[in-house]
Amino acid sequence: MKDAAERKSRPAVTIRPSTIVYWFRFALGGLVAILLMALNMFGYVGIIIMVAVYLVSYLVVRYVLKYGETELKGKHKAVTLGVGTYIFIWAAMWIFLYTLYPY
């Protein structure tokens, strides 16, 4: 009986759109690195694909998730939010995987 009352009194947890975009790009960076490793792509081809996937992630954030200036609280946040994490995670995973399984 007490548990039901406690659950009703707790506020609902909401995840901010900026958090969703950040973790989406975090996971996407790792997935792109694994995909490039599986397809045995390296050098400039891998970098070009990484950039292309980031551009697609912008389109997903902007037009599929429909997050704009008001939801992300900034004019260019749909582009800049998570870019550093995306690049770092992609590079770290790509280097790590190619160290374990060289060409």
GUROVO-120368 format. One line per field, with one value per residue (C-alpha): residue in three letters; x, y, z. Coordinates in steps of 0.1 Angstrom, whole numbers, plus 2048, in hexadecimal, padded with zeros to 3 digits. Layout:
N
rovo c(ala	...)
c1 c(X	...)
c2 c(Y	...)
c3 c(Z	...)
***
This chain:
103
rovo c(met	lys	asp	ala	ala	glu	arg	lys	ser	arg	pro	ala	val	thr	ile	arg	pro	ser	thr	ile	val	tyr	trp	phe	arg	phe	ala	leu	gly	gly	leu	val	ala	ile	leu	leu	met	ala	leu	asn	met	phe	gly	tyr	val	gly	ile	ile	ile	met	val	ala	val	tyr	leu	val	ser	tyr	leu	val	val	arg	tyr	val	leu	lys	tyr	gly	glu	thr	glu	leu	lys	gly	lys	his	lys	ala	val	thr	leu	gly	val	gly	thr	tyr	ile	phe	ile	trp	ala	ala	met	trp	ile	phe	leu	tyr	thr	leu	tyr	pro	tyr)
c1 c(800	81C	82F	811	80E	833	832	816	827	848	84B	84E	872	875	893	89D	8A0	8C5	8CC	8BC	8D0	8F0	8ED	8E0	900	915	906	908	92D	934	91D	92E	950	944	934	954	968	950	951	977	978	994	9A5	992	975	96E	970	959	93F	942	93A	91E	90E	910	8FE	8E3	8E1	8DA	8BD	8B0	8B1	8A2	887	880	883	877	88E	895	8A0	886	88B	8B1	8B3	8CA	8CB	8E5	8E2	8D4	8F6	90E	8FF	914	92C	94B	93F	935	958	96A	956	959	97F	985	971	97F	9A3	99C	98C	9A7	9C1	9B0	9AA	9C2	9BB)
c2 c(800	818	810	81A	83B	841	83A	853	86E	86C	883	873	872	883	881	8A2	8A4	8AE	88F	879	88A	887	862	85B	869	857	836	83F	846	823	812	824	819	7F5	7F7	805	7E9	7CE	7DD	7E0	804	81A	83B	857	841	83A	85F	868	84E	85A	87E	872	85F	87E	892	878	87A	89F	897	87D	896	8B2	8A0	87F	888	8AB	8BC	8E1	901	901	8DC	8DD	901	90F	919	900	8E6	8CC	8CD	8D2	8BE	89E	8A4	8A2	882	873	879	86E	84E	846	84B	839	81A	81B	81C	802	7E9	7ED	7E8	7C7	7BC	7CC	7CC)
c3 c(800	809	7E8	7D3	7E5	7E1	7BB	7B6	7C9	7B6	798	776	768	747	731	721	6FB	6FE	712	6F7	6DB	6EF	6F6	6D3	6C5	6DF	6D5	6B0	6B2	6C0	6A7	689	695	698	676	666	677	66A	647	649	640	64B	642	632	628	64D	655	639	643	667	65D	646	662	679	65E	65D	683	680	668	681	69E	68A	675	685	6AA	6A1	6BA	6B1	6C1	6DC	6E8	6E7	6F4	6D9	6B5	6A9	6C5	6AD	69B	6B8	6D4	6D8	6BB	6D2	6E2	6C0	6B2	6D2	6D5	6B0	6B0	6D1	6C6	6A2	6AF	6CA	6B1	697	6B3	6BC	698	681	65B)
***
